[in-house]
Amino acid sequence: MPRLTFRGVSVEQICGMSESLVEQLAAICECDTDNFTLECVQHPAIFGGKIVPAYPFVEVAWFERGDQIRDAVAMAVTSHVLGLGLSEVEVAFTTYSKDAYYSNGTSFK
C-alpha cells in the first residue's frame, strides 16, 4: 500500500529505478512488490517569476511501520534518487490512520 509520489524526477528516471527500488522497499517492509505504487507529478516550479527545475522531493504515504523501517525506506529512496545523478533529494512521510482509510467502503480498522 505504500504510495511514493515523486516531484522533480522525470518519468523516465523513475521507470529506470522502479524495479530495484520496489524490490528493496518490499524487502525492508516485508511485503510483496505489488503493494507499492509509484507516481510522478510533473508540474512547473516557479521562483523569482521564472520557471525553474523542480526540486527532487518524494512523499511516501503509508501506514506507520516504526522508526527503523521508516529510516531504511528513506535511505533506500534517497540512494536510488541520488543514483540518478541528482545532487539532493528530500523524502517526507505521510501516515494514514487505519480508522480513516477505506477500501471499497470498508475501514481498515
BAFI-3210 file (N, C-alpha, C; in Angstrom, 3 decimals, decimal comma, padded with zeros to 6 digits):
// residues 109
n [1|2|3|4|5|6|7|8|9|10|11|12|13|14|15|16|17|18|19|20|21|22|23|24|25|26|27|28|29|30|31|32|33|34|35|36|37|38|39|40|41|42|43|44|45|46|47|48|49|50|51|52|53|54|55|56|57|58|59|60|61|62|63|64|65|66|67|68|69|70|71|72|73|74|75|76|77|78|79|80|81|82|83|84|85|86|87|88|89|90|91|92|93|94|95|96|97|98|99|100|101|102|103|104|105|106|107|108|109]
n.u [000,789|002,096|002,499|004,430|005,173|006,665|008,408|010,093|011,644|012,096|009,709|010,943|013,316|012,280|011,069|013,374|014,615|012,683|012,092|014,275|014,194|011,604|011,818|013,766|012,426|010,238|011,532|012,532|010,136|008,927|006,935|004,935|006,012|003,968|002,531|003,284|002,966|004,045|004,214|004,380|004,627|004,373|005,061|005,321|007,858|008,160|010,124|011,117|009,645|010,120|010,181|011,594|013,792|012,173|012,489|013,954|011,810|010,267|007,336|006,171|003,434|001,763|000,945|002,079|005,217|007,162|010,203|012,705|012,171|011,083|013,314|015,040|013,591|013,579|016,338|016,766|015,167|016,399|019,014|018,511|017,430|019,516|021,338|020,610|022,006|021,249|021,740|020,659|017,916|014,731|012,823|009,642|007,240|003,864|001,461|-001,067|-004,072|-005,498|-008,227|-009,228|-008,957|-010,160|-011,201|-012,974|-015,200|-014,913|-013,579|-010,164|-009,733]
n.v [-001,184|001,204|004,396|006,117|009,318|011,191|014,201|016,517|014,638|012,785|010,927|008,949|008,569|007,571|005,220|003,841|003,197|001,930|-000,881|-002,009|-000,339|-000,818|-003,553|-003,492|-001,930|-003,597|-005,730|-004,441|-003,641|-006,048|-007,157|-007,813|-006,924|-005,884|-004,307|-001,687|001,594|003,762|007,116|009,919|013,318|015,884|019,164|022,686|024,429|027,429|030,266|033,420|034,625|033,090|030,022|027,221|024,369|021,691|020,885|017,887|015,737|013,401|011,933|009,694|007,876|006,073|003,317|003,590|002,138|002,148|003,587|002,425|001,014|003,113|004,826|003,166|002,914|005,605|005,952|004,091|005,142|007,654|006,887|005,641|007,795|009,701|008,192|008,592|010,699|013,093|015,850|016,200|015,322|015,274|013,452|012,747|011,644|010,668|009,664|007,304|006,777|003,840|003,756|005,797|005,137|003,681|000,943|000,249|001,144|-000,043|000,116|000,066|-000,448]
n.w [000,000|000,378|-001,101|-003,325|-004,225|-006,627|-007,257|-009,324|-010,504|-013,403|-015,416|-016,914|-015,466|-013,070|-013,976|-014,742|-012,311|-010,885|-010,566|-009,088|-006,846|-005,759|-005,203|-003,191|-001,264|-000,701|000,513|002,800|004,055|004,367|002,626|-000,336|-003,672|-005,208|-003,560|-003,650|-005,003|-007,458|-008,330|-010,535|-010,386|-012,512|-012,947|-013,471|-011,680|-009,904|-009,417|-008,404|-010,417|-012,640|-014,518|-013,108|-012,611|-010,935|-007,493|-006,301|-004,701|-002,625|-001,606|000,752|001,326|003,722|006,038|009,295|010,162|012,034|013,456|012,645|010,229|008,750|008,583|007,083|004,682|003,856|003,417|001,337|-000,736|-001,011|-001,781|-004,269|-005,776|-005,672|-007,021|-009,609|-010,457|-009,447|-007,241|-004,725|-002,543|-000,990|001,369|002,526|004,896|004,949|007,118|007,244|009,067|010,247|010,917|009,435|006,822|003,927|001,908|-000,843|000,580|003,050|006,251|007,345|009,969]
ca.u [000,000|002,827|002,448|005,526|004,904|007,915|008,403|011,451|012,292|011,331|009,062|011,959|014,206|011,552|010,947|014,672|014,988|011,489|012,127|015,224|013,708|010,454|012,310|014,421|011,400|009,460|012,360|012,567|008,798|008,469|005,669|005,102|006,301|002,742|001,931|003,799|002,545|004,932|003,569|005,236|003,913|005,165|004,463|006,384|008,206|008,344|010,896|011,535|008,915|010,586|010,064|012,880|013,658|011,549|013,376|013,629|011,062|009,487|006,417|005,787|002,176|001,669|000,638|003,343|005,900|008,192|011,369|013,754|011,742|010,964|014,673|015,561|012,885|014,112|017,685|016,653|014,659|017,464|020,092|018,082|017,280|020,858|021,965|020,233|022,864|020,730|022,641|019,961|016,521|014,071|011,811|008,719|006,258|002,504|000,993|-002,508|-004,668|-006,324|-009,649|-009,617|-008,595|-011,197|-011,074|-014,318|-016,158|-014,668|-012,486|-009,033|-009,565]
ca.v [000,000|002,478|005,144|007,071|010,362|011,859|015,507|016,904|013,449|012,507|009,616|008,016|008,267|006,717|003,904|003,187|002,713|001,441|-002,291|-002,247|000,380|-001,525|-004,808|-003,167|-001,492|-004,768|-006,473|-003,664|-003,629|-007,436|-007,307|-008,080|-005,759|-005,308|-003,414|-000,341|002,404|004,894|008,139|011,049|014,577|016,800|020,485|023,700|025,083|028,852|031,013|034,712|034,957|032,250|028,571|026,631|022,916|021,328|020,272|016,472|015,528|012,162|011,756|008,309|007,799|004,681|003,042|003,652|000,865|002,331|004,401|001,676|000,760|004,426|005,261|002,323|003,308|006,919|005,757|003,400|006,114|008,640|006,248|005,455|009,092|010,261|007,350|009,109|011,840|014,300|016,208|016,188|014,901|015,228|012,406|013,034|010,578|010,955|008,427|007,094|006,127|002,739|004,037|006,820|004,625|002,776|000,285|-000,127|001,497|-000,780|000,667|-000,814|-000,613]
ca.w [000,000|000,318|-002,360|-003,428|-005,211|-006,964|-007,905|-009,677|-011,064|-014,626|-015,558|-017,414|-014,356|-012,132|-014,613|-014,728|-010,982|-010,188|-010,175|-007,991|-005,669|-005,181|-004,628|-001,930|-000,309|-000,307|001,474|004,043|004,670|004,460|001,913|-001,760|-004,509|-005,766|-002,568|-003,848|-006,133|-007,726|-009,154|-010,892|-010,559|-013,329|-012,988|-013,430|-010,421|-010,188|-008,438|-008,926|-011,635|-013,752|-014,379|-012,732|-012,381|-009,658|-006,507|-006,104|-003,468|-002,658|-000,484|000,982|002,077|004,180|007,429|010,037|010,387|013,049|013,109|011,952|008,855|008,097|008,267|005,994|003,450|003,456|002,870|000,052|-001,714|-001,209|-002,540|-005,662|-006,448|-005,863|-008,039|-010,932|-010,750|-008,809|-006,147|-003,446|-002,553|000,310|001,492|003,620|005,111|005,374|007,746|007,267|010,225|009,745|011,091|008,466|005,499|003,466|000,626|-001,269|001,615|004,284|007,032|007,639|011,424]
c.u [000,836|002,774|003,560|005,208|006,178|007,640|009,854|012,288|011,451|010,724|010,090|012,924|013,538|011,407|012,266|015,063|013,859|011,603|013,065|014,777|012,585|010,885|012,973|013,396|010,559|010,238|012,395|011,234|008,218|007,072|005,969|005,351|005,037|001,988|002,285|003,246|003,524|004,215|004,558|004,359|004,828|004,421|005,593|006,604|008,544|009,114|011,337|010,874|009,317|010,331|011,466|012,701|013,070|012,571|012,994|013,027|010,222|008,625|006,025|004,540|001,949|001,087|001,977|003,901|007,041|009,426|012,396|013,386|011,617|012,348|015,257|014,892|013,416|015,499|017,648|016,184|015,746|018,575|019,726|017,978|018,652|021,641|021,617|021,118|022,346|021,572|021,984|018,525|016,001|012,992|010,953|007,673|004,925|001,946|-000,530|-002,917|-005,617|-007,823|-010,150|-009,284|-009,602|-010,828|-012,450|-015,350|-015,952|-013,432|-011,403|-008,886|-010,007]
c.v [001,255|003,088|006,175|008,044|011,164|013,194|015,853|015,744|013,066|011,107|008,583|007,612|007,321|005,302|003,133|002,606|001,968|-000,012|-002,534|-001,535|-000,395|-002,855|-004,551|-002,748|-002,664|-005,607|-005,759|-003,780|-005,027|-007,616|-007,566|-006,797|-005,111|-004,444|-001,953|000,305|003,563|005,842|009,263|012,264|015,503|018,119|021,500|024,212|026,527|029,501|032,319|035,082|034,135|030,780|028,020|025,119|022,644|020,617|018,805|016,232|014,266|012,106|010,289|008,329|006,333|004,569|002,959|002,261|000,991|003,048|003,655|001,430|002,076|004,936|004,477|002,664|004,653|006,785|005,075|004,359|007,141|008,084|006,092|006,780|009,731|009,472|007,757|010,287|013,145|014,583|016,190|015,740|014,973|014,155|012,754|011,928|011,163|009,645|008,394|006,427|005,045|003,019|005,105|006,403|003,549|002,190|-000,236|000,055|000,792|-000,219|-000,378|-001,076|-001,962]
c.w [000,000|-001,082|-002,319|-004,544|-005,392|-007,635|-008,211|-010,176|-012,278|-014,603|-015,979|-016,294|-013,355|-012,704|-014,528|-013,383|-010,287|-009,729|-009,000|-006,713|-004,995|-004,572|-003,273|-000,876|000,188|000,711|002,823|004,791|004,868|003,881|000,438|-002,537|-005,049|-004,756|-002,823|-005,111|-006,258|-008,674|-009,418|-011,142|-011,350|-013,439|-012,983|-012,011|-010,762|-009,056|-009,087|-010,241|-012,846|-013,456|-014,155|-012,588|-010,996|-008,771|-006,327|-004,717|-003,618|-001,401|-000,412|001,866|002,421|005,574|008,150|010,314|011,406|012,518|012,268|010,491|008,097|007,678|007,093|004,664|002,950|002,838|001,507|-001,041|-002,038|-002,072|-004,018|-006,410|-006,674|-006,913|-009,463|-011,347|-010,182|-007,570|-004,774|-003,640|-001,127|000,253|002,710|003,686|005,559|005,893|007,767|008,578|009,709|009,885|010,120|007,038|005,110|002,110|000,250|-000,172|002,951|004,977|007,265|009,131|011,895]
res [m|p|r|l|t|f|r|g|v|s|v|e|q|i|c|g|m|s|e|s|l|v|e|q|l|a|a|i|c|e|c|d|t|d|n|f|t|l|e|c|v|q|h|p|a|i|f|g|g|k|i|v|p|a|y|p|f|v|e|v|a|w|f|e|r|g|d|q|i|r|d|a|v|a|m|a|v|t|s|h|v|l|g|l|g|l|s|e|v|e|v|a|f|t|t|y|s|k|d|a|y|y|s|n|g|t|s|f|k]
***
